[in-house]
Structure formats: C-alpha cells, structure tokens
Amino acid sequence: MKTPAALPTAVIISQTDWGLVWVFAHDLANHLAEKGHPVVFFNPFPKRFPRFAEWRRLLGRLLDWPQLTRCAGHPRPAGLRVRTPLTLPDRNRLFTWINRRLLLPRLKRMIPGSGVASQGPWVFVFLPFATPVAFAAMLAPSRLVYAQREGYGDDPCLKHLRNLESDLLKRADLVIASGGVLANKSRDQERQVLDIPGLVDFSIFYRPLTPAAAGVPLCCYFGHVNERVDLPLLLRVAERFRLRVIGPVQGGWPTGAPGEIMGMVPTERVAELLADCDVVVIPYLLNSFTRNIFPYKIFQAFAQGKPVVATRLPALEPFSSLLYVAGSAEEFLQQIARAAGEGIEVKRRRQETARRQDRSLVLESLRLRLMDEAAGAT
C-alpha cells in the first residue's frame, strides 16, 4: 500500500469557485485531500473580462477570501491549496497564445513536484476550452479525467469561446458525466464513462422519516438562483406556499417579495435548514442549455426523504418514480400540493437511492480505480 507521501498530486481545473459548495469539484477536492493526496484546486479560468460591478467576486478570488464573494468560508483539509489562475479569456487566438507561452508556465510552478521528474499528476478538467485544456496537457498527467458537468456547447453565454470538448474526449483516460444525457453523448464517442450525477454526505443529511405535516407546505430551494432558474415561477411558489431559499440570489431577491432568504451557509447548516421543509423545488428554465443539467442537490433532498418538484429536465428521467415533474408553471404548483401529502414508502426509497450516492463511497471507488489504472500503465 502506498504511503501518503507517494500518492499522486491531484490538480482540479474547476468550473466553479472554491467557495461555491454543493458541487462535484468541491466534493472531489475534499475527498482526495482527506485521503492524503496533495490537491491544487484552481478556481475557474476566466471566460470573459470582469465587469466593474463584479469587483467583489474578483477580489475575493485573488485574495482567497470567499466572504467577499458572498460565500461562506469552508474548512479545508490539510494538503489542499486553492489558486486563482491569472490568464486572459480565450476570446481570440492571440490571448490563447499569450496564455500558453507566458502565463501557463507560471501556473505550472504552483503544482507540487512539477519541476522535478516524478509521477505525473491526476488532472481533472471541468472546462473544455483552449487555455484550461492546454494547461492540463502541459502538466503531463498520469491520468487525465474530463469531468463533464454541463453542456457548454449549448451555453449561449460562452459562444465566444472555442470549445475543445471533442479533442478533450479523445485524450481523456476517463470521462465523469453528470447524468444520463451527457453520459450517453460521451459513450457515443466510445469513451470510458463514469456516470456520477450527484453526491451527498449521507451521514450529515440523513434524518429519520416523519409523516407529512399539516398546514401550508414549507418549500425549499437551495443552490444558486441564477440564469438557469425560472425566477417568476419561484416567486409564484413563494406567493402561494411558504418558501426558504438557501444560497446566493443573483441580482438580489425582489424588494417586497415573500420568502426567507438564507444566503450561502456551510453544508451542515444546509441539512438543518432542509430538515423542517416539506418540499424541495427545482424550477429550472427549459432551454438548450439546461436540458443537459442534472441538479446536484437531488440526493441531499433524497437523503432526508424529501419530495422534489422539478421542471421536466431530461436528465431527471431515470429518477422519475421518485420525483414530481412539471411541464408548466401551473402544473408545478399543483405538484407541490400533491407532494406535500405523500406517504412514507416513497420517502424510504429515496433514502436508499441517496445512500448509494454517498460522497465517500462513490469517490473512494473512483480514487481506487484511478490508482489501479495508473499502476497498470507504469
């Protein structure tokens, strides 16, 4: 058995900031560091130049001060470093060339052991764009993993970036997809694909099952209220029922609108705030981008047996027997009323499903797989 000192370094080229928990990159970094791997977590490579109004977010990244980005500070295991890449957005070939020739070599020096002959790191790439892909190649990884969490080719906000997903799929030793829609796309290219739609710290979120409460249901949305979310529908939920929002609200919650807005909180606090809620709601917009998305928060809700009312996202189809899906705003509201009165048996099946997605169980299986593959390649 290898000693911790001999474990390969893990480099995570993330698509989300370190402070944005409840995402796969954050869970992955924590688990590998807890198991003794040196971990370097890179905040997202820039996709565009920042706007003046985003100075808090930018400064929070550069100073490694999550509170400035309106995110809670989260504990880090020993051996985990968070870095913010200082590069130009891949808006044109000149910027990409400058990144490769001048800026990426500086980033490489942030990787432990990168200047000496040693086993190559494990590199997890979340962004399939020119500079992050070039950086991954520069590190000469022993295992290259493409963590395919979203369908970036369908994101209208990123059309200005050159998407190298096809190239990355060919070079990756393993693809980790978030749900069946993305997994099937990768399998079509005959790649090794591991489908991990979401994870949960089951021991933290688990709660004994209780009968449905009487009265007006308390609904909960947790995550980021951003461009993916149908805000008018979420506001209708707040008007007809009671609503608790756990997470940051892009642009702020409308003045005078009902709802309990909690902001970003630690994982343990999420479990506490979720425990007295009756229904979890996921009112995503339906468009070409969100059709690829599997909401990561599903298994946190399942661990408590909570009913989930969601927009009819294609990626949720495998779990349709455990969910309440809706194709319109009015149906969404009707499903909340229906979900609030359900029985215990379906709650129990949700908990069993969540147990199989326990973070430690799934990620340790992934880690051991990479260890075996790396050993077989040497």
C-alpha positions as CSV (number, residue, x, y, z in Angstrom):
1,M,0.0,0.0,0.0
2,K,1.3,3.4,-0.9
3,T,2.2,5.9,1.8
4,P,0.5,9.3,1.7
5,A,3.8,10.9,0.5
6,A,3.8,8.6,-2.6
7,L,0.2,9.5,-3.6
8,P,-0.1,11.4,-6.8
9,T,-1.0,15.1,-6.8
10,A,-4.5,15.9,-7.9
11,V,-5.0,19.1,-10.0
12,I,-8.6,20.2,-10.3
13,I,-9.3,22.7,-13.0
14,S,-12.7,23.6,-11.8
15,Q,-15.7,25.3,-13.4
16,T,-16.8,26.8,-10.0
17,D,-15.2,28.9,-7.3
18,W,-13.9,27.0,-4.2
19,G,-16.5,28.9,-2.1
20,L,-19.4,27.5,-4.1
21,V,-20.0,24.3,-2.2
22,W,-22.6,21.6,-3.1
23,V,-20.8,20.9,-6.4
24,F,-18.8,17.9,-7.6
25,A,-15.5,19.7,-7.9
26,H,-15.6,20.8,-4.2
27,D,-16.5,17.3,-3.0
28,L,-13.8,15.7,-5.2
29,A,-11.1,18.1,-3.9
30,N,-12.1,17.4,-0.3
31,H,-12.2,13.7,-0.6
32,L,-8.8,13.4,-2.3
33,A,-7.2,15.7,0.2
34,E,-8.7,13.7,3.1
35,K,-7.2,10.6,1.6
36,G,-3.7,12.1,1.7
37,H,-3.3,13.4,-1.9
38,P,-1.7,16.8,-2.4
39,V,-4.5,18.8,-4.1
40,V,-4.4,22.0,-6.1
41,F,-7.8,23.4,-6.8
42,F,-7.9,26.0,-9.5
43,N,-10.8,28.5,-9.5
44,P,-12.3,28.8,-13.0
45,F,-10.1,30.2,-15.8
46,P,-11.7,33.4,-17.0
47,K,-14.3,33.1,-19.7
48,R,-14.6,36.9,-20.2
49,F,-13.2,40.1,-18.8
50,P,-14.9,41.0,-15.5
51,R,-17.4,43.8,-15.2
52,F,-16.8,46.7,-12.8
53,A,-19.8,45.5,-10.7
54,E,-18.0,42.2,-10.2
55,W,-15.1,43.6,-8.3
56,R,-16.0,41.9,-5.0
57,R,-16.1,38.4,-6.7
58,L,-12.7,39.1,-8.5
59,L,-11.0,40.4,-5.4
60,G,-12.4,37.5,-3.3
61,R,-10.8,35.1,-5.7
62,L,-7.5,36.8,-5.9
63,L,-7.2,37.2,-2.1
64,D,-8.7,33.8,-1.4
65,W,-11.3,35.4,0.7
66,P,-14.7,33.7,0.0
67,Q,-16.7,36.1,2.2
68,L,-16.1,38.9,-0.4
69,T,-17.9,36.8,-3.0
70,R,-20.8,36.4,-0.6
71,C,-19.8,32.7,0.1
72,A,-19.1,31.2,3.5
73,G,-15.6,30.3,4.4
74,H,-15.3,26.5,4.4
75,P,-12.8,24.3,6.2
76,R,-10.0,22.8,4.0
77,P,-8.3,19.5,4.7
78,A,-4.5,19.6,5.1
79,G,-2.7,19.5,1.8
80,L,-5.4,21.3,-0.2
81,R,-4.4,24.6,-1.9
82,V,-6.7,26.9,-3.7
83,R,-5.3,29.0,-6.6
84,T,-6.8,31.6,-9.0
85,P,-5.4,31.5,-12.5
86,L,-4.2,34.9,-13.8
87,T,-4.8,34.4,-17.5
88,L,-6.6,36.1,-20.4
89,P,-10.1,34.9,-21.5
90,D,-9.9,32.7,-24.6
91,R,-11.6,35.4,-26.8
92,N,-9.2,35.0,-29.6
93,R,-6.1,33.1,-30.7
94,L,-3.7,35.9,-29.6
95,F,-5.0,35.7,-26.0
96,T,-4.7,32.0,-26.0
97,W,-1.2,32.2,-27.4
98,I,-0.2,34.6,-24.6
99,N,-1.6,32.3,-22.0
100,R,0.2,29.3,-23.3
101,R,3.6,30.9,-23.8
102,L,3.7,33.3,-20.9
103,L,1.1,32.7,-18.2
104,L,0.6,29.0,-18.0
105,P,4.2,28.2,-17.2
106,R,3.9,30.3,-14.1
107,L,0.8,28.4,-13.1
108,K,2.6,25.1,-13.6
109,R,5.1,26.1,-10.9
110,M,2.2,26.1,-8.4
111,I,1.9,22.3,-8.7
112,P,3.9,20.3,-6.1
113,G,6.7,18.3,-7.8
114,S,6.1,19.9,-11.2
115,G,9.7,21.0,-11.6
116,V,11.2,17.5,-10.9
117,A,10.9,14.1,-12.6
118,S,8.1,12.3,-10.8
119,Q,4.9,10.6,-11.4
120,G,2.6,12.8,-13.4
121,P,-0.4,14.3,-11.5
122,W,-4.0,13.3,-11.9
123,V,-5.6,16.2,-13.7
124,F,-9.4,16.8,-13.6
125,V,-10.6,19.2,-16.3
126,F,-14.0,20.7,-15.9
127,L,-13.8,23.4,-18.6
128,P,-13.3,22.2,-22.3
129,F,-11.8,25.5,-23.5
130,A,-8.4,26.2,-25.1
131,T,-6.4,27.5,-22.1
132,P,-7.6,25.0,-19.4
133,V,-7.1,22.1,-21.9
134,A,-3.6,23.4,-22.8
135,F,-2.8,23.7,-19.1
136,A,-3.9,20.1,-18.5
137,A,-1.6,18.9,-21.3
138,M,1.3,21.0,-20.0
139,L,1.1,19.1,-16.7
140,A,1.8,15.7,-18.4
141,P,-0.8,13.9,-16.3
142,S,-0.6,10.3,-15.5
143,R,-4.4,10.3,-15.5
144,L,-6.5,12.8,-17.4
145,V,-10.1,13.0,-16.4
146,Y,-12.7,15.1,-18.1
147,A,-15.4,16.0,-15.6
148,Q,-18.3,16.7,-18.0
149,R,-20.7,18.5,-15.7
150,E,-22.6,20.7,-18.2
151,G,-23.3,21.0,-21.9
152,Y,-21.1,24.0,-22.6
153,G,-21.7,23.8,-26.4
154,D,-25.3,24.9,-25.7
155,D,-24.5,27.7,-23.3
156,P,-25.3,31.0,-25.1
157,C,-23.1,32.9,-22.7
158,L,-20.0,31.0,-23.9
159,K,-20.4,31.0,-27.7
160,H,-17.3,33.3,-27.9
161,L,-15.0,30.6,-26.6
162,R,-13.5,27.9,-28.8
163,N,-14.9,24.6,-27.4
164,L,-12.4,21.8,-27.5
165,E,-14.6,19.2,-26.0
166,S,-14.2,16.7,-28.9
167,D,-10.4,16.9,-28.5
168,L,-10.6,16.5,-24.7
169,L,-12.9,13.5,-25.0
170,K,-10.4,11.8,-27.3
171,R,-7.4,12.4,-24.9
172,A,-9.1,11.7,-21.6
173,D,-8.4,8.4,-19.8
174,L,-11.9,8.7,-18.2
175,V,-15.0,10.9,-18.5
176,I,-17.1,11.6,-15.5
177,A,-20.6,12.7,-16.6
178,S,-23.3,14.3,-14.6
179,G,-26.3,12.3,-15.6
180,G,-27.5,10.1,-18.4
181,V,-27.9,12.8,-21.1
182,L,-24.2,13.8,-21.0
183,A,-23.0,10.2,-20.3
184,N,-24.8,9.0,-23.5
185,K,-23.2,11.7,-25.6
186,S,-19.7,10.6,-24.4
187,R,-20.4,6.9,-24.9
188,D,-21.4,7.7,-28.4
189,Q,-17.7,8.6,-28.9
190,E,-16.6,5.3,-27.4
191,R,-15.1,6.8,-24.3
192,Q,-14.8,5.2,-20.8
193,V,-17.6,7.0,-19.0
194,L,-18.5,7.0,-15.3
195,D,-21.9,8.5,-14.6
196,I,-21.9,10.4,-11.3
197,P,-24.9,12.7,-11.5
198,G,-24.6,13.9,-7.9
199,L,-23.2,13.1,-4.4
200,V,-24.3,13.5,-0.8
201,D,-22.7,13.4,2.6
202,F,-25.3,10.9,3.7
203,S,-24.3,10.9,7.4
204,I,-24.8,14.7,7.5
205,F,-28.1,14.9,5.6
206,Y,-29.9,11.7,6.8
207,R,-32.9,12.3,9.0
208,P,-35.4,9.8,10.4
209,L,-38.6,9.7,8.3
210,T,-41.7,11.5,9.6
211,P,-45.3,11.8,8.3
212,A,-46.2,14.8,6.2
213,A,-47.1,17.9,8.3
214,A,-50.4,19.6,8.1
215,G,-50.9,23.2,7.0
216,V,-49.3,25.2,4.2
217,P,-46.2,23.4,2.9
218,L,-42.8,25.0,3.5
219,C,-40.9,24.7,0.2
220,C,-37.2,25.0,-0.1
221,Y,-34.9,25.9,-3.0
222,F,-31.2,25.5,-2.3
223,G,-28.4,26.3,-4.7
224,H,-27.8,29.4,-6.7
225,V,-30.7,31.5,-8.0
226,N,-29.1,32.4,-11.4
227,E,-29.8,32.4,-15.1
228,R,-30.9,28.8,-15.0
229,V,-33.7,29.3,-12.6
230,D,-37.2,30.4,-13.6
231,L,-37.4,33.3,-11.1
232,P,-41.0,34.2,-11.9
233,L,-42.1,30.7,-11.1
234,L,-40.0,30.6,-7.9
235,L,-41.8,33.8,-6.8
236,R,-45.2,32.2,-7.5
237,V,-44.1,29.4,-5.2
238,A,-43.3,32.0,-2.5
239,E,-46.7,33.7,-3.0
240,R,-48.9,30.5,-2.9
241,F,-46.9,28.5,-0.3
242,R,-44.0,29.3,2.1
243,L,-40.5,29.4,0.6
244,R,-37.0,29.2,2.0
245,V,-34.1,29.9,-0.3
246,I,-30.7,28.6,0.8
247,G,-27.9,30.1,-1.4
248,P,-27.0,33.3,-3.2
249,V,-29.5,35.1,-5.3
250,Q,-28.0,36.6,-8.5
251,G,-29.1,40.3,-8.6
252,G,-30.8,40.1,-5.2
253,W,-34.3,39.0,-4.2
254,P,-37.0,41.4,-5.4
255,T,-37.9,44.0,-2.9
256,G,-41.1,43.2,-1.0
257,A,-41.3,39.6,-2.4
258,P,-42.2,36.9,0.2
259,G,-39.6,34.3,1.1
260,E,-36.9,33.5,3.7
261,I,-33.5,34.1,2.1
262,M,-30.7,32.4,3.9
263,G,-27.7,33.0,1.6
264,M,-24.7,30.7,1.4
265,V,-24.2,28.5,4.5
266,P,-22.0,25.5,5.4
267,T,-23.1,22.1,4.4
268,E,-24.1,21.0,8.0
269,R,-26.4,24.1,8.2
270,V,-28.0,23.2,4.9
271,A,-29.0,19.8,6.3
272,E,-30.5,21.6,9.4
273,L,-32.4,24.1,7.3
274,L,-33.7,21.4,5.0
275,A,-34.9,19.2,7.8
276,D,-38.1,21.1,8.6
277,C,-39.1,21.8,5.0
278,D,-41.9,19.8,3.3
279,V,-41.0,20.0,-0.4
280,V,-37.8,20.8,-2.3
281,V,-38.4,22.8,-5.5
282,I,-36.2,22.9,-8.6
283,P,-37.8,25.4,-11.0
284,Y,-35.2,25.4,-13.8
285,L,-35.9,27.0,-17.1
286,L,-36.2,24.7,-20.1
287,N,-33.8,25.5,-22.9
288,S,-31.0,24.0,-24.9
289,F,-28.5,24.5,-22.1
290,T,-30.5,23.2,-19.1
291,R,-31.5,20.1,-21.0
292,N,-28.1,18.7,-20.1
293,I,-28.2,19.6,-16.4
294,F,-28.7,17.2,-13.5
295,P,-29.3,19.3,-10.4
296,Y,-26.6,18.2,-7.9
297,K,-28.9,18.9,-4.9
298,I,-31.3,16.0,-5.7
299,F,-29.5,13.5,-3.4
300,Q,-29.3,15.9,-0.5
301,A,-33.1,16.1,-0.6
302,F,-33.4,12.3,-1.1
303,A,-31.2,11.6,2.0
304,Q,-34.0,13.2,4.1
305,G,-36.7,11.5,2.1
306,K,-38.0,14.9,0.9
307,P,-40.3,15.1,-2.1
308,V,-38.8,17.1,-5.0
309,V,-40.8,19.0,-7.5
310,A,-38.8,19.8,-10.6
311,T,-39.1,21.1,-14.1
312,R,-39.2,18.3,-16.6
313,L,-35.4,18.1,-17.3
314,P,-34.4,15.2,-19.5
315,A,-31.5,14.2,-17.1
316,L,-34.0,13.5,-14.3
317,E,-35.9,10.8,-16.3
318,P,-34.1,7.8,-14.6
319,F,-35.4,9.1,-11.2
320,S,-38.9,10.0,-12.4
321,S,-40.5,7.5,-10.0
322,L,-39.1,9.4,-7.0
323,L,-39.8,12.9,-8.3
324,Y,-42.7,15.1,-9.2
325,V,-42.0,16.7,-12.5
326,A,-43.9,19.5,-14.2
327,G,-44.1,20.8,-17.7
328,S,-45.8,24.2,-16.9
329,A,-45.9,26.7,-14.1
330,E,-49.4,25.8,-13.1
331,E,-48.6,22.1,-13.0
332,F,-45.5,22.9,-10.9
333,L,-47.7,24.5,-8.3
334,Q,-50.2,21.6,-8.4
335,Q,-47.4,19.1,-7.9
336,I,-46.2,20.9,-4.8
337,A,-49.6,20.5,-3.2
338,R,-49.7,16.8,-4.2
339,A,-46.1,16.1,-3.0
340,A,-46.8,17.6,0.5
341,G,-49.2,14.9,1.3
342,E,-47.3,11.8,0.2
343,G,-46.7,8.6,2.3
344,I,-43.6,7.1,3.9
345,E,-42.8,4.4,1.5
346,V,-41.6,6.6,-1.4
347,K,-39.5,8.6,1.1
348,R,-37.8,5.4,2.2
349,R,-37.0,4.6,-1.4
350,R,-35.4,8.0,-1.9
351,Q,-33.2,7.5,1.1
352,E,-32.0,4.2,-0.2
353,T,-31.2,5.8,-3.5
354,A,-29.2,8.6,-1.8
355,R,-27.3,6.1,0.3
356,R,-25.9,4.6,-2.9
357,Q,-24.6,8.1,-3.9
358,D,-22.8,8.7,-0.6
359,R,-19.8,11.0,-1.3
360,S,-17.2,8.9,0.5
361,L,-18.4,5.6,-1.1
362,V,-18.6,6.9,-4.7
363,L,-15.4,9.0,-4.7
364,E,-13.3,6.3,-2.9
365,S,-14.4,3.9,-5.7
366,L,-13.2,6.5,-8.2
367,R,-9.9,7.1,-6.4
368,L,-9.1,3.4,-6.2
369,R,-10.0,3.0,-9.9
370,L,-7.5,5.7,-10.9
371,M,-4.9,4.2,-8.6
372,D,-5.3,0.8,-10.3
373,E,-5.2,2.3,-13.8
374,A,-2.1,4.4,-13.0
375,A,-0.4,1.3,-11.6
376,G,-1.3,-0.7,-14.7
377,A,0.1,2.0,-17.0
378,T,3.5,2.0,-15.4
